[in-house]
Amino acid sequence: MSAEDSQFVQWLRSVAPYIHAHRGKVFVVAISGELIASGRLNGLVQDVALLAAMGVRIVLVHGFRPQIEAQLREKGVNSLFSHGMRVTDEVALDAAQEAAGQLRFEIEATFSQGLPNTPMAGATVRVVSGNFITARPVGVIDGLDFQHTGLVRKVDAPTIQRALEYGAVVLAPPFGFSPTGEAFNLSMEDVASSVAAALKADKLIVLTEVAGVTGEDGRMLSELTVEQAERLLAQLADPQQPSDTASYLRHALRALHAGVGRAHIVGFEQDGSLLLELFTHDGVGTMIADEHLEHLRQATSDDVGGILQLIEPLEDEGVLVKRDRTEIERDIGNYTVLEHDGVIFGCAALYPYPERRTGEMAALTVAASAQEQGDGERILRRIEQQARALRLESIFVLTTRTMHWFLKRGFVPVDPDWLPEARRQRYDDQRRSRVLVKRLG
């Protein structure tokens, strides 16, 4: 196998757990009008079609701020924003309706393509749109009449759910209608968070010109808890434009409080940012959840499949000794797993030998996509804690290729004869694994 082929196989194996985790889930994906205006719609549609082929159920909500601006400029009219919302008069409403019609046509046409040698080849993606949103007027705030600017009053979740079950991508434009038939211009963020809340979606993903949420030092935060996001929002100024970070953060929190599983704020400038956010360990934007997404815990029987997927590539390379499913199911109580957003990307097992006051740490593995981030050491510390709780005085490992990693962390080599008798009898003389021991203080 060539190096390129091997790299491809390793990559495909590394994303497999995410594919399994996302299958059958409902994602509400909001795309800003700026993404479409920048010419990135084609790539985004290809990525969405790929997700749909993997079994993800998708509601697509589009924005159209720059498109409305272009329409208004042609009419010689200036936009008016206040309290982070557009003031929609009759002229702006006409511009919004025209822009929405053009965008719907463009999005549906893009989903209909099937060019050879593209991700759309052979794809059959049906797009369903409709009057799913019942709206109400914003009304008058601080003496300013917002006229045809509205807020979501109700989402027709059952109809959207049926379309998703049929396998369609549901397109929800930022328009709503009152029971009397009056049209209202809505914000993409309001529609997306409302639809996600009504569906109890697994994820709300906002693809926008904002790359993500940054901390006080200006660095992007890849992960926030709801509590951390609320503290950060309290420090930000009230949004003056719908595209302000505070606006995206506020709507993300609104969705999470309503039962949505995860919210993501992701920049669209990087090609494939939607896929990178969903199929890599740290993503490329900011993920907000109701709890810390990384969880180090004892394994359960539900984790057997995830552990197998994690260790099989290293078994195939000969780095780890092969273990079959029956063996892992039998010993699952010995395993510790490191989980991130429902995907297992690290594990190890502790097999105690109390008669010798020692224990074997086996199958220490961290997914290739998450290495060099200290997760192996976190798992090691957890195993050490478990060993101390069992009153063991040392832990040992058998390794053929990772000896130096263990030496740097306090292990010392010993002769295989040092092993407890029960483990010595199972020592493979042909494999010639090095035995390393760490004393526990």
Residue pairs with C-beta under 8 A, 6 or more apart in sequence:
1 9
10 313
10 368
13 309
13 312
13 313
14 367
14 368
14 369
15 279
15 369
16 309
17 306
17 309
17 310
17 343
17 344
17 345
17 367
18 278
18 279
18 343
19 54
19 279
20 305
20 309
21 341
21 342
21 343
22 51
22 54
22 55
22 56
22 278
23 54
23 55
23 56
24 55
24 56
24 57
25 56
25 57
25 202
25 203
26 57
26 58
26 59
26 164
26 199
26 200
26 201
26 202
26 203
27 51
27 56
27 57
27 58
27 59
27 201
27 202
27 203
27 204
27 205
28 58
28 59
28 61
28 192
28 195
28 196
28 199
28 201
28 203
28 204
28 205
28 260
29 48
29 58
29 59
29 60
29 61
29 205
29 207
29 274
30 60
30 61
30 62
30 63
30 188
30 189
30 191
30 192
30 204
30 205
30 206
30 207
30 208
31 41
31 44
31 60
31 61
31 62
31 63
31 188
31 207
31 268
32 63
32 65
32 188
32 206
32 207
32 208
32 209
32 243
32 268
33 62
33 63
33 64
33 65
33 66
33 67
33 68
33 99
33 103
33 188
34 63
34 65
34 66
34 208
34 209
34 243
34 268
35 41
35 44
35 207
35 208
35 209
35 268
36 62
36 64
36 67
36 103
36 106
37 66
37 67
38 268
40 268
40 271
41 106
41 107
41 110
42 110
43 271
43 272
44 207
44 268
44 274
45 107
45 110
45 111
45 120
46 118
46 119
46 120
47 119
47 272
47 274
47 275
48 58
48 60
48 111
48 125
48 169
48 274
49 111
49 119
49 120
49 123
49 125
50 119
50 275
51 58
51 274
51 275
51 278
52 58
52 125
52 167
52 169
53 123
57 164
57 165
58 164
58 169
58 170
59 160
59 164
59 169
59 170
59 171
59 172
59 195
59 196
59 199
59 201
60 107
60 127
60 169
60 170
60 171
60 172
61 171
61 172
61 173
61 174
61 188
61 191
61 192
61 195
62 103
62 107
62 171
62 173
62 174
62 188
63 174
63 187
63 188
64 96
64 99
64 100
64 103
64 173
64 174
64 188
65 86
65 242
65 243
67 99
67 102
67 103
68 79
68 86
68 92
68 95
68 96
68 99
69 79
70 99
71 94
71 95
71 96
71 98
71 99
72 78
72 79
72 91
72 92
72 95
75 91
75 95
77 91
77 92
77 95
79 86
79 92
80 86
80 87
81 87
81 240
81 241
81 242
82 141
82 142
82 144
82 146
83 141
83 142
83 238
84 238
84 239
84 240
84 241
84 242
84 244
84 246
84 247
85 138
85 146
85 149
85 187
85 242
86 92
86 149
86 185
86 187
86 242
87 144
87 145
87 146
87 147
87 149
88 96
88 146
88 147
88 148
88 149
88 184
88 185
89 147
89 148
90 147
90 148
92 148
92 185
93 147
93 148
93 183
93 185
96 175
96 185
97 175
97 183
100 173
100 174
100 175
103 173
104 129
104 171
104 173
107 127
107 171
108 127
108 129
108 171
111 125
111 127
111 169
112 125
113 120
114 120
114 121
114 122
114 123
115 121
125 168
125 169
126 166
126 167
126 168
126 169
127 168
127 169
127 170
127 171
128 163
128 166
128 168
128 169
128 170
128 171
129 170
129 171
129 172
129 173
130 156
130 159
131 156
131 177
132 155
132 156
132 159
132 160
132 170
132 172
132 195
133 152
133 154
133 155
133 156
133 172
133 175
133 176
133 177
133 186
133 191
133 194
133 195
134 152
134 153
134 154
134 155
134 156
134 176
134 177
134 178
134 179
135 150
135 151
135 152
135 153
135 175
135 176
135 177
135 178
135 184
135 186
136 150
136 151
136 153
136 178
136 184
137 146
137 147
137 148
137 149
137 150
137 151
137 178
137 184
138 146
138 149
138 150
138 151
139 145
139 146
140 146
148 182
148 183
148 184
148 185
149 184
149 185
149 186
150 176
150 178
150 184
150 185
150 186
151 184
151 186
151 190
152 176
152 186
152 190
152 191
152 194
153 176
155 194
155 195
155 197
155 198
155 199
157 195
157 198
157 199
160 170
160 172
160 195
160 198
160 199
161 199
163 170
164 170
172 191
172 192
172 195
173 191
174 185
174 186
174 187
174 188
174 190
174 191
175 183
175 184
175 185
175 186
176 183
176 184
176 186
176 191
177 183
177 184
178 184
187 242
188 242
189 206
189 242
189 247
189 248
189 251
190 251
192 204
192 206
192 251
192 255
193 204
193 251
193 252
193 254
193 255
193 258
193 260
195 201
196 203
196 204
196 255
196 258
196 260
197 254
197 255
197 258
197 259
197 260
200 258
200 259
200 260
201 255
201 260
201 261
202 260
202 261
202 262
203 260
203 261
203 262
203 263
203 264
204 252
204 255
204 260
204 262
204 263
204 264
205 263
205 264
205 266
205 274
205 277
205 278
206 248
206 251
206 252
206 263
206 264
206 265
206 266
207 266
207 267
207 268
207 273
207 274
208 243
208 248
208 265
208 266
208 267
208 268
209 243
209 267
209 268
209 269
210 243
210 245
210 248
210 265
210 267
211 220
211 266
211 267
211 269
211 284
211 285
212 220
212 221
212 222
212 265
212 266
212 267
212 284
212 285
212 286
213 220
213 221
213 224
213 229
213 232
213 245
213 249
213 265
213 286
213 288
214 220
214 221
214 245
215 221
215 232
220 285
220 286
221 286
222 282
222 283
222 285
222 286
222 287
223 282
223 286
223 287
223 288
223 289
223 292
223 293
223 294
224 232
224 286
224 287
224 288
224 289
225 288
225 289
225 290
225 291
225 292
226 253
226 256
226 257
226 288
226 289
226 290
229 249
229 252
229 253
229 288
230 253
232 249
233 246
233 249
233 250
233 253
236 244
236 245
236 246
236 249
237 246
238 246
239 245
239 246
239 247
239 250
241 247
245 265
248 265
249 265
249 288
252 263
252 265
252 288
253 263
253 288
255 263
256 262
256 263
256 288
256 289
256 290
261 289
262 287
262 288
262 289
262 293
262 341
263 287
263 288
263 289
264 277
264 283
264 285
264 286
264 287
264 288
265 285
265 286
265 288
266 273
266 274
266 277
266 283
266 284
266 285
266 286
267 273
267 284
267 285
270 276
270 284
273 284
273 285
276 283
276 284
277 283
277 284
277 285
277 287
280 369
281 340
281 345
281 367
281 369
281 370
281 373
287 293
287 341
289 341
293 340
293 341
294 338
294 339
294 340
295 338
295 339
295 340
296 336
296 337
296 338
296 339
296 378
296 379
296 382
297 336
297 337
297 339
298 333
298 335
298 336
298 337
299 307
299 332
299 333
299 335
299 336
299 337
299 347
300 332
301 329
301 332
303 332
303 335
303 337
303 344
304 325
304 328
304 329
304 332
306 337
306 343
306 344
307 328
307 335
307 337
307 344
307 347
307 363
308 325
308 328
309 344
310 344
310 345
310 346
310 347
310 365
310 367
311 320
311 323
311 347
311 363
311 365
313 368
314 320
314 365
315 321
315 322
315 323
318 400
319 400
319 401
319 402
320 363
320 365
321 362
321 428
321 431
323 363
328 335
331 349
331 351
334 349
334 350
334 351
335 347
335 348
335 349
335 363
336 347
336 348
336 349
336 350
336 379
336 382
336 383
336 386
337 344
337 346
337 347
338 344
338 345
338 346
338 347
338 366
338 375
338 378
338 379
339 345
340 370
345 366
345 367
345 369
345 370
345 375
346 365
346 366
346 367
346 370
346 375
346 376
346 378
346 379
347 363
347 364
347 365
347 379
348 361
348 362
348 363
348 364
348 365
348 379
348 380
348 382
348 383
349 361
349 362
349 363
350 359
350 360
350 361
350 362
350 383
350 386
350 387
350 395
351 359
351 360
351 362
352 358
352 359
352 387
352 390
352 392
353 359
353 360
353 420
353 422
353 423
354 390
354 391
354 392
355 420
356 420
357 391
357 392
357 393
357 394
358 392
358 393
358 394
358 395
358 396
358 420
358 437
359 387
359 390
359 392
359 394
359 395
359 396
360 395
360 396
360 397
360 398
360 423
361 380
361 383
361 395
361 396
361 397
362 397
362 398
364 376
364 379
364 380
364 383
364 397
366 375
366 376
366 379
376 405
377 409
380 409
383 395
384 395
384 438
384 440
387 394
387 395
387 440
388 440
392 440
393 439
393 440
394 437
394 438
394 439
394 440
395 437
395 438
395 440
396 411
396 414
396 418
396 419
396 435
396 436
396 437
396 438
397 406
397 411
397 435
397 436
398 427
398 433
398 434
398 435
398 436
399 406
399 433
399 434
399 436
400 431
400 432
400 433
400 434
403 413
403 434
403 436
406 436
406 438
407 413
407 436
409 438
410 438
410 439
411 436
411 437
411 438
412 436
412 437
412 438
413 434
413 435
413 436
413 437
414 435
414 436
414 437
415 435
416 424
416 427
416 435
417 424
418 435
418 437
419 427
419 435
427 433
